[in-house]
């Protein structure tokens, strides 16, 4: 059985891997190419949380040369391997390219004073908070690196 390549998002009422309906389990949208490897705007597929975890575990095993694909049916194994392979290929491409445009999600907590300063800077400079932070990083790097 050949797995059909996913080229556009597949928002389903069930898990694409195991077939569990949304009503029976928590589902998540899996980015075929993970966001950390540049897949924030690419296609997604609906997976249950269990299968989503399994796909990432299979990808990590495949990357390390020890693939484990814990599915009973051949169709589920093939789909899991397909998704894991996309993840690994994306990871390898980013690592080999040393892509300066690679995006990383940054989450941080600011205390009240820092947040207020950031808000004042965005208003004063008339740019977004993201641009203020990127500007600060760029200026600090010029000065210290």
DRENTORKE-990626 format. One record per residue (C-alpha): residue in three letters; x, y, z. Coordinates in Angstrom, 3 decimals. Each point is the difference from the previous one (the first is absolute). Layout:
% residues N
NODE/ala/X/Y/Z
...
% end
This chain:
% residues 145
NODE/unk/0.000/0.000/0.000
NODE/unk/1.465/3.334/-1.041
NODE/unk/-0.575/3.036/2.186
NODE/unk/-1.306/3.011/-1.885
NODE/unk/2.223/3.043/0.452
NODE/unk/-1.696/2.798/1.933
NODE/unk/0.326/3.270/-1.900
NODE/unk/-2.739/2.042/1.664
NODE/unk/-1.470/0.054/3.485
NODE/unk/-2.283/-2.865/0.914
NODE/unk/-2.379/1.063/2.757
NODE/unk/-1.851/-3.184/0.796
NODE/unk/-2.697/-1.137/2.422
NODE/unk/2.324/-2.849/1.046
NODE/unk/3.689/-0.795/0.477
NODE/unk/1.722/-0.528/-3.370
NODE/unk/2.132/-2.790/1.452
NODE/unk/-2.175/-2.153/2.258
NODE/unk/-3.429/1.224/-1.088
NODE/unk/-1.183/0.913/3.514
NODE/unk/-2.909/2.465/-0.302
NODE/unk/0.367/3.499/1.434
NODE/unk/-2.921/-0.714/2.303
NODE/unk/1.968/-2.809/1.714
NODE/unk/3.403/1.637/0.364
NODE/unk/1.843/3.320/0.074
NODE/unk/1.239/0.839/-3.483
NODE/unk/2.792/2.321/-1.048
NODE/unk/1.110/1.510/-3.276
NODE/unk/3.442/-1.375/-0.854
NODE/unk/2.202/2.139/-2.262
NODE/unk/1.525/-2.377/-2.543
NODE/unk/3.168/2.052/0.186
NODE/unk/0.282/0.999/3.669
NODE/unk/0.011/3.714/0.726
NODE/unk/3.536/-0.193/1.378
NODE/unk/1.134/-1.221/-3.438
NODE/unk/-1.862/2.678/-1.952
NODE/unk/-3.457/-1.587/-0.295
NODE/unk/-2.156/2.677/1.583
NODE/unk/-1.895/0.738/-3.222
NODE/unk/0.014/-3.476/-1.520
NODE/unk/-2.624/-2.722/-0.069
NODE/unk/-1.353/-1.572/3.171
NODE/unk/-1.808/-3.247/0.704
NODE/unk/-2.342/-0.928/2.836
NODE/unk/1.482/-2.480/2.481
NODE/unk/-1.152/-1.154/3.415
NODE/unk/2.375/1.098/2.756
NODE/unk/1.280/-3.558/0.432
NODE/unk/0.857/-0.424/-3.681
NODE/unk/1.509/3.497/-0.107
NODE/unk/2.389/-1.006/2.787
NODE/unk/0.770/-3.311/-1.729
NODE/unk/0.848/1.720/-3.286
NODE/unk/2.510/2.290/1.715
NODE/unk/1.460/-2.933/1.941
NODE/unk/0.304/-1.994/-3.236
NODE/unk/1.719/2.983/-1.657
NODE/unk/2.472/0.310/2.862
NODE/unk/0.741/-3.725/-0.211
NODE/unk/0.363/0.164/-3.774
NODE/unk/2.349/2.977/0.317
NODE/unk/2.149/-1.932/2.489
NODE/unk/-0.033/-3.138/-2.172
NODE/unk/-2.306/-1.974/2.272
NODE/unk/-3.485/0.255/-1.524
NODE/unk/-2.836/-1.416/2.068
NODE/unk/-3.459/0.247/-1.491
NODE/unk/-2.531/-1.287/2.552
NODE/unk/-3.042/-0.701/-2.159
NODE/unk/-1.875/-3.235/-0.491
NODE/unk/-1.185/0.461/-3.562
NODE/unk/2.211/0.362/-3.059
NODE/unk/-1.917/3.101/-1.158
NODE/unk/0.546/1.762/3.327
NODE/unk/3.707/-0.884/-0.006
NODE/unk/0.425/1.332/-3.534
NODE/unk/-1.750/3.257/0.834
NODE/unk/2.062/0.427/3.169
NODE/unk/3.236/-0.677/-1.902
NODE/unk/-1.058/2.494/-2.674
NODE/unk/-0.600/2.774/2.567
NODE/unk/3.170/-0.866/1.949
NODE/unk/2.059/0.053/-3.200
NODE/unk/-1.274/3.483/-0.893
NODE/unk/1.026/1.214/3.464
NODE/unk/3.471/-1.567/-0.224
NODE/unk/0.633/1.273/-3.537
NODE/unk/-1.011/3.506/1.080
NODE/unk/2.294/-0.188/3.018
NODE/unk/2.938/-1.183/-2.088
NODE/unk/-0.584/2.689/-2.627
NODE/unk/0.044/2.731/2.636
NODE/unk/3.086/-1.426/1.707
NODE/unk/1.928/-0.309/-3.257
NODE/unk/-1.018/3.383/-1.313
NODE/unk/0.729/1.834/3.246
NODE/unk/-2.857/2.172/-1.208
NODE/unk/0.228/3.552/1.349
NODE/unk/-3.736/0.371/-0.643
NODE/unk/-0.982/-2.895/2.259
NODE/unk/-2.682/1.094/2.395
NODE/unk/-0.118/-0.853/3.669
NODE/unk/-2.994/0.517/2.223
NODE/unk/0.875/2.168/2.988
NODE/unk/-2.230/0.007/3.043
NODE/unk/0.897/2.077/3.011
NODE/unk/-1.523/1.665/3.017
NODE/unk/0.652/3.676/0.655
NODE/unk/-0.393/1.672/3.348
NODE/unk/-2.258/3.052/0.122
NODE/unk/2.800/2.572/-0.373
NODE/unk/1.546/-1.780/-2.985
NODE/unk/-3.386/-0.347/-1.686
NODE/unk/-0.802/3.667/0.561
NODE/unk/3.392/0.959/-1.467
NODE/unk/-0.647/-2.183/-3.036
NODE/unk/-3.424/1.592/-0.499
NODE/unk/1.482/3.509/0.283
NODE/unk/2.715/-0.873/-2.534
NODE/unk/-2.551/-1.354/-2.496
NODE/unk/-1.971/3.229/0.256
NODE/unk/3.084/2.230/-0.139
NODE/unk/1.542/-1.815/-2.980
NODE/unk/-3.367/-0.748/-1.624
NODE/unk/0.927/-3.649/-0.619
NODE/unk/-1.212/-3.349/1.331
NODE/unk/1.276/-1.650/3.171
NODE/unk/1.609/-2.673/-2.149
NODE/unk/1.921/2.640/-1.956
NODE/unk/1.115/1.721/3.220
NODE/unk/1.417/-3.287/1.285
NODE/unk/1.692/-0.824/-3.326
NODE/unk/1.456/3.520/-0.127
NODE/unk/1.368/-0.365/3.539
NODE/unk/1.611/-3.350/-0.866
NODE/unk/1.570/1.438/-3.162
NODE/unk/1.382/3.063/1.778
NODE/unk/1.393/-2.041/2.899
NODE/unk/1.664/-2.402/-2.431
NODE/unk/1.615/2.898/-1.902
NODE/unk/1.325/1.426/3.223
NODE/unk/1.219/-3.161/1.710
NODE/unk/0.719/-2.646/-2.664
% end
